[in-house]
């Protein structure tokens, strides 16, 4: 009679342990959804021709013109949760060396964001 109770207890323990869920695989964190939500709320309707800066909910953002159609591309400078580069909407953009320097001075982006920005440096 003891064996069925042990089996039942073991099955119940395994079931309860699986209900706790995964805390994440390193690609998301507690504030990740909030950060994406903030990005989604940024104005994307009007065209843009130069870098713009803004601060919302304690985060710094830049807005750059998307290559080809000049639509707004928002980039979070200081995300606190992975992924540590957040851009919306997708698309390519180009920055001059001077723009990159100004962005660095005004927003002090985290290293991941700064490296991503430098990868969009416009060739001379």
C-alpha positions as CSV (number, residue, x, y, z in Angstrom):
1,X,0.0,0.0,0.0
2,X,3.0,2.3,0.6
3,X,4.3,2.0,-3.0
4,X,1.2,3.6,-4.6
5,X,1.3,6.5,-2.2
6,X,5.0,7.1,-2.9
7,X,4.4,7.0,-6.7
8,X,1.4,9.4,-6.3
9,X,3.5,11.7,-4.2
10,X,6.3,11.7,-6.7
11,X,4.0,12.4,-9.6
12,X,2.3,15.2,-7.7
13,X,5.7,16.7,-6.8
14,X,6.9,16.6,-10.4
15,X,3.6,18.2,-11.6
16,X,3.9,21.0,-9.1
17,X,7.5,21.7,-9.9
18,X,6.7,22.0,-13.6
19,X,4.0,24.6,-12.8
20,X,6.5,27.2,-11.6
21,X,7.5,28.0,-15.1
22,X,10.8,29.1,-16.5
23,X,12.3,32.3,-15.3
24,X,13.6,33.0,-18.7
25,X,16.4,31.8,-20.9
26,X,18.5,35.0,-20.7
27,X,16.8,36.6,-23.7
28,X,14.1,38.3,-21.6
29,X,13.8,39.8,-18.2
30,X,11.4,41.4,-15.8
31,X,11.4,44.8,-17.5
32,X,11.8,43.5,-21.0
33,X,8.1,43.7,-21.9
34,X,7.8,47.2,-20.3
35,X,10.7,48.3,-22.5
36,X,9.2,47.0,-25.7
37,X,5.8,48.6,-24.7
38,X,7.5,52.0,-24.3
39,X,9.1,51.6,-27.8
40,X,5.8,50.7,-29.3
41,X,4.2,53.8,-27.9
42,X,6.7,56.2,-29.6
43,X,5.5,58.3,-32.6
44,X,6.2,56.5,-35.9
45,X,3.8,58.5,-38.1
46,X,5.8,61.6,-39.2
47,X,8.9,61.5,-41.4
48,X,12.2,62.4,-39.9
49,X,15.4,63.9,-41.4
50,X,17.9,64.1,-38.5
51,X,18.6,62.4,-35.2
52,X,16.1,63.3,-32.4
53,X,16.5,62.7,-28.7
54,X,13.9,62.0,-26.0
55,X,13.5,60.6,-22.6
56,X,10.5,58.6,-21.5
57,X,9.9,56.7,-18.2
58,X,13.5,56.9,-17.2
59,X,14.8,55.6,-20.6
60,X,16.8,57.6,-23.2
61,X,15.8,57.1,-26.9
62,X,17.1,58.4,-30.2
63,X,15.0,58.5,-33.3
64,X,16.8,58.2,-36.7
65,X,15.5,58.2,-40.3
66,X,15.2,54.8,-41.8
67,X,17.2,54.3,-45.0
68,X,15.1,54.7,-48.1
69,X,11.8,56.0,-46.8
70,X,12.8,58.4,-43.9
71,X,10.3,56.7,-41.5
72,X,11.1,56.9,-37.8
73,X,13.3,54.3,-36.2
74,X,13.4,54.4,-32.4
75,X,16.4,53.0,-30.5
76,X,16.6,52.6,-26.7
77,X,19.9,53.8,-25.4
78,X,19.9,52.2,-22.0
79,X,17.8,49.0,-21.8
80,X,18.0,47.2,-18.5
81,X,16.8,43.8,-19.8
82,X,18.0,41.5,-22.6
83,X,18.1,41.9,-25.5
84,X,20.3,44.8,-24.9
85,X,19.6,46.4,-28.3
86,X,16.0,47.4,-28.9
87,X,14.9,49.1,-32.1
88,X,11.5,49.6,-33.5
89,X,10.5,49.3,-36.3
90,X,13.0,47.2,-38.1
91,X,15.0,48.6,-40.9
92,X,18.4,50.0,-41.8
93,X,19.7,53.5,-41.0
94,X,23.0,55.4,-41.4
95,X,24.8,57.7,-39.0
96,X,27.7,60.0,-39.6
97,X,30.7,60.0,-37.3
98,X,29.5,63.4,-36.0
99,X,26.0,62.0,-35.2
100,X,27.5,59.1,-33.4
101,X,29.7,61.4,-31.3
102,X,26.7,63.6,-30.4
103,X,24.6,60.5,-29.5
104,X,27.4,59.3,-27.2
105,X,27.7,62.7,-25.5
106,X,23.9,63.3,-25.1
107,X,22.7,59.8,-24.1
108,X,25.8,57.8,-22.9
109,X,24.4,54.5,-24.4
110,X,25.3,51.1,-23.0
111,X,28.2,49.4,-24.8
112,X,25.9,47.0,-26.8
113,X,23.9,49.8,-28.2
114,X,27.0,51.9,-28.9
115,X,28.6,49.1,-30.9
116,X,25.4,48.6,-32.9
117,X,25.2,52.3,-33.7
118,X,28.8,52.3,-34.9
119,X,28.0,49.4,-37.2
120,X,25.6,51.8,-39.0
121,X,28.4,54.3,-39.6
122,X,28.0,55.9,-43.1
123,X,31.0,55.4,-45.3
124,X,32.8,58.6,-46.3
